[in-house]
Amino acid sequence: MQWAGLVAPPAAVLDLAAGRGRHSVFFAERGHKVTAVDRDGSDLPDHANIERLKADLEDGSPWPLGDRRFGAVIVTNYLHRPLMPKLLGAVAPGGVLLYQTFMEGNERFGKPSRPEFLLEDGELLELVRGTFSVIAYEARLISEPAMAMVQRIAARRL
């Protein structure tokens, strides 16, 4: 929400691994058309501005969005490295990537604790290098909603 102002209406928004759709609803209520993708999809709300897409992003199926591009891609508390090229490619030129997930050091606080689910130090910065302009980046301990080590990035596609 802190960086939502970077996403100008009427830009289309992709909420990847949307869960219960908290971010989908937030952007839909701001006037954006949102595509909410989740493996289960049953928790996603019905909303006129939300396209619900049920897809398992980790089972080896083709990328469910084809060559669609979005004015913003939002990812929170999700990491599946094989998706990164498709995920980053889904951000339209001039579009915004808003990404936050757990990083190394989080194992001290609970799950996720396995390396495949934790970003390495500076990993988000490396992923966007040369393709995005970094607006904001943090790698830090948070205390709300629970103690966790996270990386956050807001970046605009060049």
Secondary structure, 3 states (H helix, E strand, C coil): CCCHHHCCCCCCEEEECCCCCHHHHHHHHCCCCEEEEECCCCCCCCCCCEEEEECCCCCCCCCCCCCCCEEEEEEECCCCHHHHHHHHHCEEEEEEEEEEEEECCHHHCCCCCCHHHCECCCHHHHHHCCCEEEEEEEEEEECCCCCEEEEEEEEEEC
